[in-house]
Amino acid sequence: LDREHLPSEVNLTCINCGICTRTCPVGLQIHLLGRCVEFGGLSDTPRYHPEACLECGLCAFVCPAHRPLVQMIKMAKKYGG
């Protein structure tokens, strides 16, 4: 993960609640995309179709862990497979 693209004060720990995925209007598996980015698996992101993301921000808005999910998805779009 290239942390220079993410705010330094952010705790990236996912609490596995699934709210981000249930909220996504496109039905993306946001939690899995986030994990790929978080753990350096950018080459695995195409299987989760980050290009379909509307970047509406609903996932980040509802995330109780305050993860920068839109930024993570943008990274997956730019650097993924």
Buried (B, 14 or more C-beta within 10 A) or exposed (E): BEEEBBEEEEEBEBEEEEBBBEBBEEEBBBBBBBBBBBEEBBEBBBEBBBEEBEEEEBBBEBBEBEBBBBBBBBBBBEBBE
